[in-house]
Amino acid sequence: MNRLKTLAPLLLLSSIAQAQEAGNVSFAVGDVTADRDPAVALAKDDAVFADDAIVTGDASRAQLLMIDGARIAIRPNSRLEIEEYDYAAATPSATISTTDDKSVMRLVKGGFRSITGAIGDENPEDYEVRTAVGVLGIRGTDYALLFCLADCDWAPGVAAGVAVPDGLYIMVTAGIIEFQNSVTDIVVRAGEFVFIPLDTQRPQRLDTTPPVFIEPGALRFDPLSGQPSRPDGSADLDKLSGFDTKLGNRRQPEPDQPSSSAPQPGDEDSGEAPTQSIRGTDEAGNDFDL
């Protein structure tokens, strides 16, 4: 029995050593864990591996730097599973080639923002994010996702007492997202927003930024009504968030949306690597550029 107790930690370390390193933690605040067996608390510079599920708690955030240079900023109350992450250039001694480069992640809960790295830039067909309502591919992209399941009412841009519809919200800052599910295929370009309801799974293009993506510095709340307004005190929320008290400003689904495989205007110059940065905040409250 004592021998088994001694071997158990060694076996755990051995299994971690054999796992493919996917990246490391560049920043973590609050309750951030890798859901292994057992779960492990993550801190700055800790490695993350293929098969890890990164979990953030209330008021907790994590930012990852992946082995191909991709950056991922994970929101509070999220679960992001790293299913596969292989990049030959980062492991020259390994028996993998560039044809094996692959990034497959699954967003189970919450959301993240990512600036894609070499895999997404050089081999976009090998980059995939899976969700409950469909699968995303990318082309050199800076984008954000948020999957809501009766748990997004806390988002800074959401007015008090307003329920956020369940589904996946997509925001693209640079590059292109290709979204596919059993209903349709769509292309989402820089500056565009899409909502995919959990029930119908039919994508709906949004005119302006969904409230769930608005950060605290972009608005304030009236202390009596609880409604959000601009920092200057105006209540012109259509321009601020594009939403009414429910979902608001949704375009109806387009019956014959073009397939993501069809050439789209502007595709030829949309693959440039994004230049945006991801900002972080250290323990002292100071902003820094990741």
SULBEL-V228149 format. One record per backbone hydrogen bond with DSSP energy under -1.0 kcal/mol. CO is the residue of the C=O (numbers start at 1). NH is the residue of the N-H. Records with the same first field share a line. If there is no record, write none. Layout:
CO=NH + NH
This chain:
1=5
2=6
3=7
4=8
7=11
8=12
9=13
10=14
11=15
12=16
13=17
14=18
20=50
22=67
23=48
24=65
25=45
27=63
29=61
30=32
31=57
32=42
33=55
34=36 + 40
40=34
43=46
46=25
48=22 + 23
49=52
52=82
53=35
54=80
55=33
57=60 + 77
61=29
62=74
63=26 + 27
64=72
65=24
66=69
68=118
70=66
71=115
72=64
73=113
74=62
78=56
79=108 + 109
80=54
81=106
82=51
84=104
86=102
87=90
88=91
91=94
97=100
98=101
102=86
103=128
104=83 + 84
105=130
106=81
109=79
110=147
111=75
112=145
113=73
114=143
115=71
117=121
118=122
119=123
120=140
123=126
124=127
126=103
128=105
129=136
130=107
134=131
135=180
136=129
137=178
139=176
141=116
142=173 + 174
143=114
144=171
145=112
146=169
147=110
148=167
152=155
155=158
159=162
166=198
167=148
168=196
169=146
170=194
171=144
172=191
174=142
176=139
177=188
178=137
179=186
180=135
184=181
186=179
188=177
189=192
192=172
193=206
194=170
195=204
196=168
197=201
204=195
205=251
210=213
211=214
215=218
216=219
220=229
222=226
226=160
227=222
229=220
230=233
234=230
235=237
236=240
237=241 + 242
249=207
259=262
264=267
266=269
267=270
278=290
280=288
282=285
286=282
288=280
